[in-house]
Amino acid sequence: MTRLFLILLLIVNAATAQTPNATPRWATDYWQARWIIHPTTSSKAYGIYHFRKSFDLPQKPGRFVINVSGDNRYRLFVNGKPVVHGPARSDTQNWYYETVDLAPYLNAGKNTLAAQVWHLAEHAPFSQMSYGLGFIVQGDTDAEKIANTDNSWKVYQNPAYSPVINDNAKLRTYIVIGAGDRVNAAQYPWGWEQTGFDDSAWPAARAIGYPAKGRALGSDGNWHLVPRPIPLMEERPLRLTAVRRAEFGKMDNSFVQGKSPVRVPARTRAVFLLDQGYLTNAYPELTVSGGKDAVVTLSYAEALVDSKRQKGNRNEVENRQLIGFEDQFVADGSNSRTFRPLWFRTYRYLQITVETERDPLVLQDIVGQFTAYPFEEKATFASSDAGLKDIWNVGWRTARLCAGETYYDCPYYEQLQYVGDTRIQSLISLYVAGDDRLMRKALTDYEHSRFNEGLTQSRYPSADFQVIPTFSLFWVTMVHDYWMHRQDDAFVQSFLPGIAAVLDWHEKRLAPTGLNGPMEWWNFVDWAWPWTEEARIGGVPPGGKTGSAILTLQQAYTLQRAANLFYYFGKNQQAEHYNALAKRLTKAVYERCWDAGRGILADTPEKKTFSQHANILAVLTDAVPAAQQRTVLQKITTDKNLTQATFYFKFYLFQALKKTGQADQLVSLLQPWRDMLNTGLTTFAENPEPTRSDCHAWSASPNYEFLSTVCGINPGSPGFKSVLITPYLGSLQFAEGSMPHPAGTIAVRFEKAPTGALRGVVTLPGALTGTLKWNGKSVALKPGRQEITL
């Protein structure tokens, strides 16, 4: 790959491919194209393949739309330029295809479509589900059928690739993002994607069957193709910012700026530690020259660690080492060879280790291609506390790095879409970006994950089956969240049977005591209860086998929201049952777990352990009488002897404070987030120190709270057809924010007058109306701009 091609690659990747809406015809009709594979290799084994098809066009077309998909993944080039990659991850019964217009990349005369398609088999990430190797292109009309996949396509298995099996024992953690890539440049078919490449020796592809469509068409049960419901991912150039360490070689910041290549002599081992300055997701692209048989290892880490494997301040590199995920590239001695891994990498620190043989190697350049779901930051927030803006910025980066073709719990270790994380992530997306498409996909993914017992899987898509019944409950509340924020009745109603199945599963597991239990599967609540090797499980509160106040109250919390949904859709009998059951559960918990001496709720009827979690849920469900709720919250926010909610469950603490009118405490409770910033974190961590993941979107919840709690903007009725604004400034002198709404932008600014009054300006879009509430007073809000004094 020449340096000129690298520059073209950057330009093209910075742009967004044209993605017309999927043609309804191909969502229902038989496809004329065939799935194709290599004619002799196993479609179930590890392999990286290149497919090519050349054809002539009499003139440059104004439109040339194709529908394309592959398994595991594909990256499509047109005349040497990368245009689209996919498919968006899901399962084989809901296998997505991308619809893209290739016309801007085509010419009069000869044109070449080239696709890199890979199947990683046992080395694939857990988030990758699969049927087997396959690639398919379906032209949209007769004008594009020349592109249809059949045996006119050529194929080549690339022997240059092998997996880098990352040593989990060395990493000492749970990491399931798949193997790294090792590429031997001497075996790579350089220029394979270019129009002039000679593929005459490549065999014809083998057609293996027609795609299954709409579940009712066709007899082949391979991949059931459905249109991609989300946009293509963002991709743009991103440069590292600094060289932090150079061992046995010379390198300065001009290298990462692309200005100064670095020469590594023959028979030398050199190590260069580069710093992005902040955590990111990117495809690193390293270009080298010379150095035949030199091995270049790229290692990636969120942070460096000391001799005790502690991260400490993330900015420090002295006496620290990088232990992390790796890729490798073996040079062939030629000029301007560029290595890019098949999938993006997550890193703040990127280390290049060069081990040369008889020839020197030149590191010409390294650049990243940032990638994420294309959320736009449409919301704004500012206040009299400048430190909150830092939390906002880092929270939004956290949320962005945890969103791709699915939501991720964390980008470095798992990239799995867990329900507990996703509920919080979705609200951040709605409030900051106003984009509900990834939330819709997540809700649908979980619906597709439900198995014979009626529960959803805890994370999906996932090739590794896992069930967390509490997360099935949070899926129900996610549907409720969507219903409150979007007017989309048919979509919401489609989930009611699944919701009923989840609630029925939990109801069947109620003990005669009226509490939940014994419970099966993994009843995770919060990492406040740590993992133990003896139990081989963590995050589970006391009482899972004998009766848990926490698990029972989460069931009641969900039943209350489900009742609202079922009433709305006219299913009154089920709604009344859910409401009655919720009351029965909250009554049983209060009677059996209330400790009158301490004035708070215990975790179990034995009253031996106490947590913030049980009392948070007791407030949210009204298990504790309303008159006692404020006192309960005051006690649990000051008593450090209780099991404390970690960053994840503090989301529910904030909701409880808001419910009881005590959310003025919010700003002071954000000290743990300020502490993370003080330790050099550039995203918010999974847990308090010591933490595994430095980037966990559930810890970005302050971005939602700044708008929902401080600025007080919330739906006043289902579908966000009205707004309820209840600001909580706490210690702030002023706060202002704006957020996208289906009708436009909601904007508010509030400040405290010297007399203690609240002054503000509220602007509502379109015909939106609502109510402002503060200190027991209410003001009706009308469309447009209005000044408020209370």
C-alpha positions in Angstrom: 0.0 0.0 0.0 1.6 3.3 -1.1 1.7 6.4 1.0 -0.5 8.1 -1.6 -3.1 5.4 -1.0 -2.9 5.9 2.7 -3.6 9.6 2.2 -6.6 8.7 0.0 -7.7 6.2 2.7 -7.8 9.0 5.3 -9.8 11.3 3.0 -12.4 8.6 2.1 -12.7 7.4 5.7 -13.3 10.9 6.9 -16.4 11.1 4.7 -19.6 9.2 5.2 -20.7 6.8 2.5 -24.0 7.5 0.9 -26.6 5.2 2.6 -30.0 5.4 1.0 -33.0 3.8 2.7 -33.2 0.1 2.2 -35.5 -0.8 -0.7 -38.7 -2.4 0.7 -38.5 -5.0 -2.1 -35.3 -6.6 -0.7 -36.8 -6.8 2.8 -39.4 -9.2 1.5 -38.5 -10.6 -2.0 -36.2 -13.4 -2.9 -32.7 -12.2 -3.5 -31.3 -13.1 -6.9 -27.7 -13.0 -5.5 -26.1 -16.0 -3.8 -24.1 -16.3 -0.7 -20.5 -17.1 -1.7 -17.5 -18.6 0.0 -14.1 -20.1 -0.9 -14.5 -23.3 -3.0 -12.2 -25.5 -1.0 -11.6 -24.1 2.5 -13.9 -24.7 5.6 -16.5 -22.0 6.0 -16.4 -22.7 9.8 -12.7 -22.3 10.3 -10.6 -19.2 11.0 -9.8 -17.3 7.7 -9.4 -13.9 6.1 -10.6 -13.8 2.5 -10.6 -11.3 -0.4 -13.4 -11.3 -2.9 -13.2 -9.4 -6.2 -15.5 -8.6 -9.2 -14.6 -6.4 -12.1 -17.0 -5.1 -14.7 -17.3 -2.4 -17.3 -19.8 0.5 -17.3 -20.5 2.6 -20.4 -20.6 5.8 -18.4 -20.4 7.0 -14.8 -23.7 6.2 -13.2 -25.8 8.7 -11.3 -27.1 5.9 -9.0 -25.7 2.4 -8.3 -27.3 1.0 -5.1 -26.3 -2.4 -3.7 -27.4 -4.3 -0.6 -24.4 -6.1 1.1 -23.6 -8.3 4.0 -21.0 -10.8 5.3 -20.1 -13.1 8.1 -18.3 -12.5 10.4 -17.6 -9.1 8.9 -16.7 -7.5 5.6 -15.0 -4.3 4.4 -16.0 -3.2 0.9 -13.7 -1.3 -1.5 -14.7 0.3 -4.8 -11.8 0.9 -7.2 -9.4 0.8 -4.2 -11.4 3.1 -2.0 -13.0 1.8 1.3 -16.7 2.6 1.2 -18.6 0.6 3.8 -18.0 -2.1 6.4 -20.4 -4.2 8.4 -22.8 -5.8 9.1 -24.2 -4.2 12.2 -23.9 -7.0 14.8 -26.9 -9.1 15.6 -27.9 -12.8 15.4 -28.4 -15.1 12.5 -32.2 -14.8 12.7 -31.8 -11.1 12.3 -28.7 -10.7 10.1 -28.3 -7.1 8.9 -27.4 -5.9 5.5 -26.2 -2.5 4.5 -27.7 -0.5 1.6 -25.2 1.8 0.0 -24.9 3.9 -3.2 -21.6 3.2 -5.0 -22.1 5.7 -7.8 -19.7 8.4 -6.4 -16.9 5.8 -6.5 -17.6 4.3 -10.0 -16.2 5.4 -13.3 -16.9 4.9 -17.0 -15.0 1.8 -18.1 -13.5 -0.8 -15.8 -14.6 -0.9 -12.2 -13.7 -3.3 -9.4 -15.6 -4.3 -6.3 -13.3 -5.8 -3.7 -14.3 -7.1 -0.2 -12.2 -8.2 2.7 -14.3 -10.8 4.6 -13.2 -12.6 7.7 -14.5 -15.4 9.9 -12.6 -15.7 13.2 -14.2 -19.0 14.4 -13.1 -19.7 17.9 -11.0 -16.5 18.0 -14.0 -14.2 17.5 -15.2 -11.9 20.2 -18.1 -13.0 22.4 -20.2 -10.2 20.8 -20.0 -11.9 17.4 -22.6 -14.4 16.5 -22.2 -16.4 13.3 -23.4 -19.0 10.9 -20.2 -19.4 8.9 -18.1 -17.6 6.3 -20.2 -15.9 3.7 -20.5 -12.8 1.5 -23.4 -11.4 -0.5 -24.1 -8.4 -2.7 -27.6 -7.8 -4.2 -27.9 -5.1 -6.8 -30.9 -2.9 -6.2 -32.3 -2.9 -9.7 -31.5 -4.5 -13.1 -28.9 -1.7 -13.6 -26.9 -3.0 -10.6 -27.4 -6.8 -10.9 -24.0 -7.0 -12.5 -22.7 -6.7 -9.0 -24.7 -9.7 -7.7 -22.5 -12.3 -5.9 -22.2 -15.7 -7.8 -19.4 -17.7 -9.2 -18.3 -14.8 -11.4 -16.6 -13.4 -8.3 -13.0 -14.4 -7.5 -11.8 -15.3 -4.0 -8.5 -15.7 -2.3 -7.7 -16.9 1.3 -5.1 -14.6 2.7 -2.3 -16.7 4.3 -0.7 -13.7 5.9 -3.1 -13.6 8.8 -3.0 -15.6 12.0 -4.5 -14.8 15.4 -2.6 -13.3 18.3 -3.9 -15.2 21.2 -3.9 -12.7 24.1 -2.7 -14.2 27.3 -5.6 -13.8 29.7 -3.4 -15.2 32.5 -1.0 -12.4 31.9 -3.7 -9.8 31.7 -5.3 -11.3 34.8 -8.8 -10.2 33.8 -12.0 -11.2 31.9 -11.4 -10.0 28.3 -13.6 -11.4 25.5 -13.0 -9.1 22.5 -11.4 -11.8 20.4 -7.8 -12.4 19.3 -5.4 -9.8 17.9 -4.1 -9.9 14.3 -0.7 -11.0 13.2 0.1 -10.2 9.5 3.1 -11.5 7.7 3.7 -8.9 5.0 5.7 -11.3 2.8 2.5 -13.4 2.3 0.1 -10.5 1.9 -1.4 -9.9 -1.6 -0.6 -6.1 -1.6 -2.9 -4.1 -3.9 -5.6 -6.7 -3.9 -8.3 -4.0 -3.7 -7.0 -2.0 -6.6 -8.6 -2.2 -10.1 -5.3 -3.1 -11.8 -4.5 -6.1 -9.5 -4.1 -9.4 -11.4 -6.5 -11.9 -9.9 -6.3 -14.3 -12.8 -4.9 -17.1 -10.6 -7.6 -16.7 -8.0 -10.3 -19.4 -8.1 -14.0 -18.7 -8.7 -16.1 -18.3 -5.6 -18.5 -21.0 -4.7 -22.2 -20.2 -4.3 -23.7 -22.0 -1.2 -27.4 -21.0 -1.3 -29.9 -18.2 -1.5 -30.5 -16.0 1.5 -33.5 -16.7 3.7 -35.9 -13.8 3.6 -38.7 -12.8 5.9 -38.7 -16.2 7.6 -41.5 -17.2 5.3 -39.6 -17.2 2.1 -37.0 -19.7 1.0 -35.9 -23.0 2.5 -32.3 -22.1 3.4 -32.0 -21.3 7.1 -28.6 -19.7 7.0 -28.9 -15.9 7.6 -32.3 -14.2 7.8 -31.5 -10.9 6.2 -33.1 -7.7 7.5 -32.3 -4.0 6.7 -29.7 -2.3 9.0 -31.7 -0.1 11.4 -28.8 2.3 12.4 -26.5 4.6 10.5 -22.9 3.7 9.5 -20.2 4.3 12.1 -18.3 7.5 12.2 -14.6 7.2 11.1 -12.1 10.1 11.1 -8.4 10.6 11.4 -6.9 10.9 14.9 -3.3 11.5 15.8 -1.5 10.5 19.0 -0.3 13.5 21.0 3.0 12.6 22.6 6.0 10.2 22.8 6.3 9.4 26.5 9.2 6.9 26.4 11.7 5.6 23.9 13.9 2.6 24.8 16.9 1.8 22.6 15.8 4.2 19.9 15.2 7.9 19.3 11.8 9.3 18.8 10.1 12.6 19.6 6.7 14.2 19.2 7.4 15.0 15.5 6.9 11.3 14.8 3.3 11.2 16.0 2.7 14.4 14.2 3.6 12.6 10.9 6.7 14.8 10.3 9.7 12.7 11.2 10.1 8.9 10.5 12.1 6.9 12.9 14.9 4.4 11.9 15.5 1.4 14.0 18.9 -0.2 13.3 19.4 -3.9 12.4 19.4 -6.4 15.2 17.8 -4.0 17.7 14.9 -4.2 20.0 13.3 -0.8 20.5 10.3 0.1 22.5 8.3 3.4 22.0 5.5 4.4 24.3 3.0 6.7 22.7 0.2 8.7 24.5 -3.1 9.6 22.9 -3.7 12.0 25.8 -7.1 10.5 26.4 -8.8 7.2 25.9 -10.2 6.5 22.4 -11.5 3.8 20.1 -9.6 3.8 16.7 -8.2 1.6 14.0 -4.4 2.2 14.3 -2.7 2.4 10.9 1.1 1.9 11.1 3.2 2.5 8.0 6.7 1.0 7.8 9.5 0.6 5.2 12.4 -1.9 5.0 13.2 -4.1 7.9 12.7 -7.5 6.3 11.5 -10.0 8.9 11.4 -7.4 11.6 8.5 -8.0 14.0 6.5 -5.0 15.1 4.2 -5.5 18.1 1.5 -2.9 18.8 0.2 -3.1 22.4 -2.8 -1.1 23.7 -3.8 -0.1 27.2 -6.2 2.2 29.0 -3.5 2.9 31.6 -0.1 1.8 32.7 0.5 -0.2 35.9 3.2 -0.3 38.6 5.0 -3.3 40.0 1.9 -4.2 42.0 -0.3 -3.9 38.9 -2.0 -0.8 40.3 -3.0 1.9 37.8 -2.8 4.9 40.1 -2.7 8.3 38.3 -3.4 7.6 34.6 -1.0 10.4 33.5 2.1 8.8 35.1 4.5 6.6 33.1 7.6 6.5 35.4 8.3 3.0 36.7 5.2 1.8 35.0 4.7 -0.8 32.3 2.1 -1.5 29.6 0.3 -4.8 29.9 -2.4 -5.2 27.3 -4.0 -6.4 24.1 -1.6 -6.9 21.2 -1.3 -7.1 17.4 1.8 -8.0 15.3 3.1 -7.1 11.9 6.1 -8.8 10.2 7.8 -6.6 7.6 8.8 -7.9 4.2 11.5 -5.3 3.4 9.4 -3.3 1.0 8.5 0.4 1.2 5.3 1.9 2.7 3.6 -1.2 4.0 0.6 -0.3 6.2 -0.9 -2.5 8.9 -4.4 -1.9 10.1 -6.2 -4.5 12.4 -9.5 -6.0 11.3 -11.3 -4.4 14.3 -10.8 -1.2 16.2 -8.6 -1.0 19.3 -9.2 0.9 22.6 -6.3 2.8 24.0 -4.9 5.8 25.7 -1.4 4.3 25.6 -0.1 2.6 22.4 3.3 0.9 22.6 5.3 0.0 19.5 7.9 -2.7 20.0 10.3 -3.3 17.1 12.6 -6.3 16.8 14.7 -6.1 13.7 16.8 -8.8 12.0 19.5 -8.1 9.4 18.0 -4.9 8.0 17.0 -1.6 9.6 13.3 -0.7 9.8 11.8 2.7 9.3 8.7 3.6 11.2 7.2 6.1 8.7 3.9 7.1 10.4 1.1 6.0 12.7 -2.4 7.5 12.6 -5.6 6.3 14.2 -9.0 6.3 12.6 -11.5 7.1 15.4 -14.7 5.2 15.2 -18.0 5.2 17.1 -21.7 5.4 16.6 -22.3 8.8 15.0 -23.9 10.5 17.9 -24.0 14.3 17.7 -23.6 16.3 20.9 -26.8 18.5 20.6 -27.4 19.1 24.3 -25.6 21.8 26.3 -24.9 22.3 30.0 -23.2 25.1 32.0 -23.3 26.2 35.6 -21.5 28.3 38.2 -19.3 25.3 39.0 -16.8 25.1 36.2 -15.8 21.6 37.4 -19.2 20.2 36.3 -18.3 21.0 32.7 -15.3 18.7 32.9 -17.6 16.0 34.2 -19.9 16.7 31.3 -17.1 16.4 28.7 -15.6 13.3 30.1 -19.0 11.7 30.6 -19.9 12.3 27.0 -16.6 10.8 25.8 -17.3 7.8 28.0 -20.8 7.4 26.4 -19.4 7.8 22.9 -16.7 5.1 23.4 -19.3 2.8 24.7 -21.5 3.0 21.6 -20.9 1.4 18.3 -23.1 -1.0 16.3 -24.5 -1.9 19.8 -24.0 -0.3 23.1 -20.9 -1.6 24.9 -20.5 -2.1 28.7 -16.8 -1.3 28.1 -14.9 -1.0 24.8 -11.5 -2.5 26.0 -12.5 -5.7 27.7 -15.9 -6.9 26.5 -17.8 -4.7 24.0 -21.0 -6.5 25.1 -24.4 -4.9 25.3 -25.7 -5.6 28.9 -29.2 -4.5 29.8 -28.2 -2.8 33.1 -25.6 -0.6 31.4 -27.8 0.0 28.3 -30.7 1.5 30.2 -28.5 4.3 31.5 -26.7 4.7 28.2 -30.0 5.0 26.3 -31.2 7.8 28.5 -27.9 9.7 27.9 -28.3 9.2 24.2 -31.8 10.5 24.2 -30.9 13.6 26.3 -27.6 14.5 24.8 -28.0 13.4 21.1 -31.7 13.1 20.7 -31.0 9.9 18.7 -33.1 7.0 19.6 -32.0 4.5 16.8 -29.4 2.6 18.9 -31.8 2.4 21.8 -34.5 1.0 19.5 -32.0 -1.6 18.2 -31.0 -2.5 21.7 -34.6 -3.0 22.8 -35.1 -5.2 19.8 -31.9 -7.1 20.4 -33.0 -8.1 23.9 -36.4 -9.1 22.6 -34.6 -11.4 20.1 -32.5 -12.8 23.0 -35.4 -14.2 25.0 -35.2 -17.9 25.5 -37.7 -20.7 26.4 -38.1 -19.5 30.0 -39.3 -16.1 28.9 -36.3 -14.1 30.2 -34.0 -12.0 28.1 -30.4 -12.8 28.0 -28.3 -10.4 30.1 -26.2 -9.3 27.1 -27.0 -9.6 23.5 -25.8 -10.2 20.8 -23.5 -12.7 22.4 -22.2 -16.0 21.4 -21.8 -16.9 25.1 -25.2 -17.5 26.8 -25.7 -15.6 30.0 -28.8 -14.8 32.1 -29.2 -12.1 34.7 -32.9 -12.1 35.8 -32.6 -8.5 37.2 -31.4 -7.3 33.8 -34.6 -8.8 32.2 -36.5 -6.5 34.6 -34.4 -3.5 33.5 -35.3 -4.4 29.9 -38.9 -3.9 30.9 -38.1 -0.5 32.4 -36.1 0.4 29.3 -39.3 -0.1 27.3 -41.1 2.1 29.7 -38.3 4.8 29.4 -38.7 4.7 25.6 -42.5 5.0 25.9 -42.1 8.1 28.0 -39.7 9.8 25.7 -41.0 8.8 22.2 -44.4 8.6 20.6 -44.1 5.2 19.0 -47.0 3.1 20.1 -46.8 0.2 17.6 -43.1 -0.4 18.5 -43.7 -0.3 22.2 -46.8 -2.5 22.0 -44.8 -5.2 20.2 -42.9 -5.8 23.4 -45.9 -6.4 25.7 -45.9 -10.2 25.3 -42.2 -10.4 26.1 -42.7 -8.1 29.1 -45.5 -10.4 30.4 -43.2 -13.4 30.0 -40.4 -11.8 32.1 -42.8 -10.8 34.8 -44.5 -14.2 34.8 -41.1 -15.8 35.4 -40.4 -13.7 38.4 -43.9 -14.1 39.8 -43.5 -17.9 39.7 -40.5 -17.6 41.9 -42.1 -15.9 44.8 -41.9 -17.7 48.1 -44.7 -18.1 50.6 -43.1 -15.3 52.6 -44.0 -12.9 49.8 -40.3 -12.3 48.9 -38.4 -13.4 45.9 -36.6 -16.6 46.1 -34.9 -19.0 45.7 -33.7 -17.4 42.5 -31.9 -19.1 39.6 -29.2 -17.8 37.3 -27.0 -14.8 38.2 -29.0 -12.2 40.2 -26.5 -9.4 39.8 -27.4 -6.1 41.4 -24.2 -4.1 41.9 -20.4 -4.8 42.2 -20.8 -3.5 45.8 -20.8 -7.2 46.6 -17.5 -8.3 45.2 -16.6 -11.4 43.2 -15.3 -14.3 45.3 -13.4 -17.3 43.9 -15.2 -19.5 46.4 -18.6 -18.6 45.1 -17.4 -18.0 41.5 -19.9 -15.1 41.4 -20.2 -11.5 42.4 -22.6 -8.6 42.5 -25.3 -10.6 44.2 -26.9 -9.3 47.4 -27.7 -11.4 50.4 -30.9 -13.5 50.3 -30.9 -14.7 46.7 -31.7 -18.2 47.9 -33.8 -17.4 50.9 -35.5 -14.1 50.2 -34.0 -10.8 49.3 -35.5 -7.3 49.9 -33.5 -5.9 47.0 -34.5 -8.5 44.4 -38.1 -8.4 45.5 -38.3 -4.6 45.4 -36.7 -4.5 41.9 -39.5 -6.8 40.8 -42.1 -4.4 42.4 -40.3 -1.4 40.7 -40.7 -3.1 37.3 -44.3 -4.2 37.9 -45.3 -0.6 38.6 -43.9 0.6 35.3 -45.3 -2.4 33.4 -48.7 -1.6 34.8 -48.5 1.9 33.3 -47.7 0.4 29.9 -50.5 -2.2 30.0 -53.1 0.4 31.2 -52.1 2.7 28.3 -52.6 -0.1 25.7 -56.0 -1.1 27.2 -54.9 -4.3 28.9 -56.5 -3.3 32.2 -56.8 -6.7 33.8 -53.1 -7.4 33.4 -52.2 -3.9 34.6 -54.4 -4.2 37.7 -52.7 -7.6 38.4 -49.3 -6.0 38.2 -50.2 -3.1 40.4 -51.7 -5.4 43.0 -48.7 -7.7 43.0 -46.3 -4.8 43.4 -48.3 -3.6 46.4 -48.2 -7.1 47.9 -44.4 -7.3 47.4 -43.7 -3.9 48.9 -45.9 -4.7 51.9 -44.2 -8.0 52.5 -40.7 -6.4 52.3 -41.6 -3.7 54.7 -43.2 -6.1 57.2 -40.3 -8.6 57.1 -37.3 -6.4 56.6 -38.0 -3.0 58.2 -35.6 -2.4 61.2 -37.4 0.0 63.5 -34.4 0.5 65.7 -32.2 1.7 62.8 -35.0 3.3 60.9 -34.0 1.7 57.6 -34.7 -1.4 55.6 -32.5 -4.6 56.0 -31.4 -6.7 53.0 -33.2 -9.8 54.3 -35.7 -10.7 57.0 -32.8 -11.9 59.2 -31.8 -8.1 59.4 -28.1 -8.9 59.6 -26.9 -6.8 56.6 -28.0 -3.4 55.4 -27.3 -1.5 52.1 -28.1 1.7 50.3 -29.6 -0.5 47.6 -32.5 -1.9 49.5 -33.5 1.5 50.8 -33.1 3.2 47.4 -35.5 0.7 45.9 -37.8 1.0 49.0 -38.2 4.7 48.3 -38.6 4.3 44.5 -41.4 1.7 45.0 -43.0 3.4 48.1 -42.3 0.3 50.2 -41.4 2.8 52.9 -44.3 5.2 53.7 -43.9 8.6 52.0 -43.5 10.4 55.3 -40.4 8.3 56.2 -38.7 8.4 52.8 -36.7 11.6 53.2 -35.4 10.5 56.5 -34.4 7.1 55.1 -32.4 8.7 52.3 -30.8 11.1 54.7 -29.6 8.1 56.8 -28.3 6.0 54.0 -26.3 8.9 52.4 -24.5 9.6 55.7 -24.1 6.1 57.2 -20.8 4.7 55.7 -21.3 1.4 57.5 -24.0 0.4 54.9 -23.1 -1.4 51.7 -22.5 1.5 49.4 -23.9 1.9 45.9 -21.1 2.0 43.3 -21.1 4.3 40.3 -23.7 2.1 38.6 -26.3 2.0 41.3 -25.8 5.7 42.2 -28.1 6.3 39.2 -30.9 4.9 41.2 -29.9 6.8 44.3 -30.2 10.0 42.3 -33.6 9.0 41.1 -34.7 8.4 44.7 -33.4 11.8 45.8 -35.3 13.4 42.9 -38.5 11.5 43.8 -38.4 12.8 47.4 -37.5 16.4 46.5 -33.9 16.1 47.9 -31.9 16.3 44.6 -30.3 19.5 45.7 -27.7 17.1 47.1 -26.8 15.9 43.7 -23.8 18.2 43.0 -22.2 17.4 46.4 -22.6 13.7 45.7 -20.6 13.9 42.5 -17.3 14.0 44.4 -16.4 10.5 43.2 -16.5 11.8 39.7 -14.2 14.7 40.6 -11.9 12.2 42.2 -11.7 10.2 39.0 -10.7 13.3 37.1 -8.0 14.1 39.7 -6.4 10.7 39.0 -6.0 11.4 35.3 -9.0 9.4 34.1 -10.3 10.7 30.7 -13.3 8.5 30.8 -15.3 7.3 33.8 -14.4 3.9 35.3 -16.5 0.8 36.0 -15.9 0.9 39.8 -14.1 2.9 42.5 -10.4 2.0 42.6 -9.0 -0.5 42.0 -11.0 -0.8 38.9 -10.8 -3.1 35.9 -12.4 -0.9 33.2 -11.4 2.7 32.8 -14.4 3.3 30.6 -17.9 2.2 31.6 -20.9 4.1 30.3 -23.0 3.4 33.4 -20.7 5.9 35.1 -21.5 8.6 32.6 -24.9 9.0 34.3 -24.2 12.6 35.5 -24.7 13.7 31.8 -28.3 12.6 32.1 -28.6 14.1 35.6 -27.3 17.5 34.7 -30.3 17.9 32.3 -32.9 15.7 34.0 -32.2 16.7 37.6 -30.2 19.9 37.8 -32.0 21.5 34.9 -35.0 19.4 35.8 -36.2 18.5 32.3 -38.3 15.4 32.1 -41.3 14.0 30.2 -44.6 15.2 31.7 -46.6 12.5 29.8 -45.9 9.5 27.6 -44.2 10.3 24.3 -42.8 13.5 25.8 -46.0 15.2 24.7 -45.6 17.5 27.6 -42.7 18.5 29.8 -42.3 18.6 33.6 -39.4 20.8 34.7 -38.3 20.5 38.3 -34.8 22.2 38.8 -32.5 21.3 41.6 -29.6 23.8 41.7 -28.3 22.8 45.1 -25.1 24.8 45.8 -25.0 26.3 42.2 -25.7 29.9 41.7 -27.0 29.2 38.2 -27.4 26.4 35.8 -28.5 26.3 32.1 -29.0 23.6 29.6 -30.6 22.6 26.4 -31.6 19.2 25.0 -33.1 17.9 21.8 -36.8 17.0 21.8 -38.8 15.5 18.9 -40.4 18.9 18.4 -37.1 20.9 18.6 -34.9 22.1 21.5 -35.9 22.6 25.1 -33.7 25.3 26.7 -33.7 26.5 30.3 -31.6 28.8 32.5 -32.2 29.1 36.2 -30.4 31.2 38.8 -30.9 32.0 42.5 -31.8 35.6 43.4 -30.3 37.2 46.5 -33.7 36.8 48.2 -33.7 33.1 47.6 -36.2 33.2 44.8 -35.7 31.2 41.6 -35.4 33.2 38.4 -35.3 31.6 35.0 -36.0 31.5 31.3 -37.7 28.4 29.7 -38.0 28.0 26.0 -40.2 25.2 24.6 -40.3 24.2 21.0 -43.3 23.8 18.6 -46.6 23.3 20.4 -45.0 21.7 23.5 -46.5 22.7 26.9 -45.8 21.7 30.4 -45.4 22.6 34.0 -42.5 24.0 36.1 -42.4 22.9 39.8 -40.1 24.3 42.5 -40.4 24.3 46.2 -44.0 23.3 46.2 -45.0 25.9 43.6 -46.2 25.3 40.0 -46.2 27.4 36.9 -47.9 26.4 33.6 -45.5 26.5 30.6 -46.5 27.5 27.1 -44.7 27.1 23.8 -41.9 29.5 23.1 -39.8 31.7 25.5 -41.0 32.6 28.9 -39.4 34.2 32.0 -40.0 32.7 35.4 -39.8 34.1 38.9 -40.7 32.0 41.9 
